[in-house]
Amino acid sequence: MSKVLTSPKGKAIFPHLTEPDIKYKVEGEYHVKLECKKAESEALIQAIGNQVALQVKAQHDLDPKKEVVKAPLPYEVIDDTVIFNFKLRASGKRKSDGKEFTQKPDLRSADMMKFPEDKQIWADSILRITFEPYAWNMPIGIGCTLRLKTVQVIDLVTGSAESNLGDLKPEHTEAPF
């Protein structure tokens, strides 16, 4: 098991944190991309690199002649920002004993109180995320997944799922232009 780490504050991109996304995975997945400042993210990038390096070493020790293939990393560096990709499987079956499980991230408010279940977390919310970097070795290569543990919502952006555009009543019957 890897060490649990905490991200710097960052801006949420496409968050699915209050309900799992089931569009591409029937078992559901909680996920969010978090845009952070590169200067504040160097330690996390190093820690992720160390986890991948351990898997590369294990593969090399197992078969020194086999070519090591690396999968895409769970982050992208763009100029002075880093976009981390965090996720957590919502349900499934454990390999160890075959029992079914469900899980979700622990959502907290800015003051670390339980996040209200009736609120939604939208894009541009400011978050801090506690996660476990999980390195793996699969046929596609050696990579790392950032498993969500706790999400602290520092500045919430939310709204309504309903559109108000249908409720607009024009004041003028003529076009203004």
Phi, psi and omega per residue, in radians:
M1 nan 2.430 -3.125
S2 -1.461 2.952 3.079
K3 -1.335 2.473 3.086
V4 -1.436 2.304 -3.084
L5 -2.126 2.863 3.110
T6 -2.178 2.321 3.138
S7 -1.365 2.822 2.943
P8 -1.279 3.016 3.060
K9 -1.093 2.477 3.116
G10 -2.709 2.965 -3.107
K11 -1.649 2.245 -3.127
A12 -1.260 2.407 3.054
I13 -2.186 2.192 -3.137
F14 0.835 1.000 -3.119
P15 -1.340 2.390 2.947
H16 -2.231 1.429 -3.029
L17 -2.040 -0.477 3.135
T18 -1.568 -0.479 3.056
E19 -2.392 2.509 -3.135
P20 -1.243 2.597 3.062
D21 -1.449 2.127 -3.123
I22 -1.983 0.207 -3.081
K23 -1.094 -0.780 -3.082
Y24 -1.942 -0.227 -3.129
K25 -2.295 2.049 -3.095
V26 -1.035 -0.648 -3.124
E27 -1.270 -0.189 3.114
G28 1.454 2.659 3.126
E29 -2.602 2.280 2.970
Y30 -1.525 2.376 3.132
H31 -2.762 2.760 3.057
V32 -2.802 2.518 2.947
K33 -1.750 2.430 -3.081
L34 -2.176 2.090 3.140
E35 -1.591 2.022 -3.100
C36 -2.133 2.837 3.047
K37 -1.266 2.386 -3.105
K38 -1.070 -0.713 -3.111
A39 -1.056 -0.569 -3.135
E40 -1.520 -0.119 -3.023
S41 -1.878 -0.031 -3.059
E42 -1.003 -0.714 -3.132
A43 -1.122 -0.665 3.114
L44 -1.193 -0.717 3.108
I45 -1.062 -0.728 3.108
Q46 -1.113 -0.764 -3.135
A47 -1.117 -0.709 3.093
I48 -1.131 -0.758 3.085
G49 -1.037 -0.685 3.111
N50 -1.121 -0.698 3.119
Q51 -1.117 -0.754 3.115
V52 -1.145 -0.703 3.134
A53 -1.071 -0.642 3.092
L54 -1.105 -0.702 3.101
Q55 -1.193 -0.669 3.096
V56 -1.100 -0.767 3.119
K57 -1.100 -0.764 3.125
A58 -1.065 -0.724 3.112
Q59 -1.148 -0.733 3.135
H60 -1.137 -0.704 3.102
D61 -1.130 -0.607 -3.132
L62 -1.248 -0.770 -3.117
D63 -2.605 1.590 -3.063
P64 -1.075 -0.395 -3.087
K65 -1.528 -0.295 -3.110
K66 -1.294 2.336 3.119
E67 -1.208 2.356 3.128
V68 -1.561 2.167 3.096
V69 -1.902 2.308 3.131
K70 -1.842 2.339 3.054
A71 -1.390 2.898 3.085
P72 -1.028 2.508 3.129
L73 -1.305 2.752 -3.111
P74 -1.458 0.441 3.080
Y75 -2.659 2.821 3.118
E76 -2.361 2.283 3.115
V77 -1.695 2.150 3.120
I78 -2.249 1.877 -3.102
D79 0.936 -2.033 -3.098
D80 -1.773 0.338 3.086
T81 -2.177 2.754 3.059
V82 -2.224 2.311 3.084
I83 -1.911 1.919 3.128
F84 -1.576 2.546 3.134
N85 -1.989 1.855 -3.125
F86 -1.802 2.503 3.078
K87 -2.696 2.849 3.138
L88 -2.699 2.162 3.097
R89 -1.146 2.319 -3.058
A90 -1.394 -0.559 -3.135
S91 -2.740 2.946 3.126
G92 2.894 -2.837 -3.141
K93 -2.197 2.235 3.141
R94 -1.189 2.411 3.100
K95 -1.230 -0.585 -3.046
S96 -1.155 -0.747 -3.076
D97 -2.306 0.021 3.094
G98 1.328 0.077 -3.138
K99 -1.364 2.520 3.098
E100 -1.334 2.601 3.121
F101 -2.441 2.738 2.942
T102 -2.313 2.584 3.128
Q103 -2.682 2.767 3.054
K104 -2.652 2.752 3.128
P105 -1.215 2.644 3.085
D106 -1.445 1.947 -3.106
L107 -1.673 2.277 -3.106
R108 -2.246 2.641 3.066
S109 -1.430 -3.122 -3.113
A110 -1.039 -0.594 -3.140
D111 -1.619 0.291 3.067
M112 1.192 0.328 3.009
M113 -1.451 2.807 3.123
K114 -0.994 2.320 -3.134
F115 -1.272 2.358 -3.125
P116 -1.055 2.311 -3.093
E117 -1.229 -0.351 -3.103
D118 -1.510 -0.009 -3.140
K119 -1.787 2.614 3.089
Q120 -1.904 2.536 3.079
I121 -1.758 2.077 -3.097
W122 -1.850 2.976 3.094
A123 -0.997 2.638 -3.132
D124 1.353 -0.013 2.990
S125 -1.123 2.572 3.099
I126 -1.664 2.153 -3.049
L127 -2.223 2.770 2.909
R128 -2.249 2.337 -3.003
I129 -2.151 2.293 2.993
T130 -1.692 2.313 -3.016
F131 -2.609 2.900 3.061
E132 -2.036 2.075 3.038
P133 -1.334 2.053 -3.098
Y134 -1.945 1.887 3.136
A135 -1.480 2.534 -3.109
W136 -2.488 2.801 3.096
N137 -2.250 1.874 -3.092
M138 -2.174 2.984 3.118
P139 -0.983 -0.509 3.129
I140 -1.335 -0.235 3.113
G141 2.429 -3.005 3.119
I142 -1.745 2.259 -3.097
G143 -2.599 -2.909 -3.084
C144 -2.594 2.418 3.061
T145 -2.008 2.445 3.106
L146 -1.739 1.758 -3.067
R147 -1.441 2.108 3.114
L148 -1.063 2.402 3.026
K149 -2.111 -1.161 -3.116
T150 -2.259 2.445 3.084
V151 -2.106 2.110 3.060
Q152 -1.740 2.079 -3.138
V153 -1.581 1.779 -3.075
I154 -1.422 -0.764 3.115
D155 -2.380 1.886 -3.037
L156 -1.463 2.296 2.948
V157 -1.998 2.175 -3.115
T158 -2.515 3.040 -3.138
G159 -2.956 -2.839 -3.123
S160 -1.897 2.521 3.102
A161 -1.319 -0.272 -3.131
E162 -1.512 2.542 3.105
S163 -1.588 2.410 3.087
N164 -1.633 -0.036 -3.077
L165 -1.094 -0.598 -3.135
G166 -1.231 -0.325 -3.094
D167 -1.551 -0.131 -3.093
L168 -1.226 2.315 3.088
K169 -2.033 2.096 -3.121
P170 -1.149 2.475 3.098
E171 -1.422 -0.457 -3.112
H172 -2.058 2.487 3.088
T173 -1.506 -0.365 3.095
E174 -1.633 2.590 3.067
A175 -1.200 2.388 -3.086
P176 -1.288 -0.108 -3.121
F177 -2.275 nan nan
